[in-house]
């Protein structure tokens, strides 16, 4: 097959091997589960899953606009190879990509029967006062965990995400400690969380593209998360009224049959960021881009590297009919 050449050089040579842990109801205001709390250390602990190895096989022509991003990578889940990367081990501010860890811990609490999708949560004063992107929760209102998860992952609602953290951790501060412990367990060696939303402050949540890949590969194991992250629009009830919101990940709308997640983010320090997941003809890819100056540019970079890779392996480009060869 002939692959159209574009003007870009590969960042790494073929066959570099990197070690990794990579691939693995009651109404209440605050609920305290008191999970085991190992002490935080300055260096990450060994991952809980068996260590594995995967190859960095950096291919040319996948992301011609890579110079517009500070860092990123493209990962093929089936081959377990990173096929494009840029500064993938360096930590950068991650803004609302933070909410991916909140989603993972919430899913693990559901899996462990600590809470359920229909568990009801009362909106606290603190949650109702969150700024930035929000779904306008009002103090005293009651929502299900499902409502809050959709609001956090689709609309990037800081109020919904904060309330999930506060409810699942007893306090947001305790939940953030859980976030950091889980990051260490996953092998996210440069990641550090200071809040549950990604809102900017004196210290900003940060992680490397490599860290975010480890996290994404945990999230894609949950069909419920992928179903939520792939939705274009959703609504949440406020009393007798419905509040409609759309997915901040515009690639889900542009390539609705193939891009099915996962999360976007933006702050002035972080720039525009994304962890995108796509599944074309059963071939799942994870594309990550950090530190872009425009959302449209961010989306363009991810779309071109997904499309170029799918085309290179004979599956054509997203949005086109898949033609299999005998």
HUCORMO-V970876 format. One line per field, one symbol per residue. phi: phi as a letter, one per 30 degrees, with the letter a starting at -180 (. if undefined). A space follows every 50 residues. Layout:
phi=???
//
This chain:
phi=.dcddbdacddcddidcbdacdf..bdadcbcchdebdddbdcdddeddd dbbbcccdcdidbeceddcdalabbcdddhbdcaabhdccdbechddedd ddddddddddedidbbdcecbcdcddddcdcidacidcejdbbdededdd dddcchdddddddeddddcjbdedddddedddedddiddcdaccaccjdd adbcebacededdedddddddceddddddcddbabbdcicccccbcdddd ddddbddbdblbacaabdddicbaccbbbchiccbbcbbbicdbdddedd dddddddddeddcicicejcddcccd
//
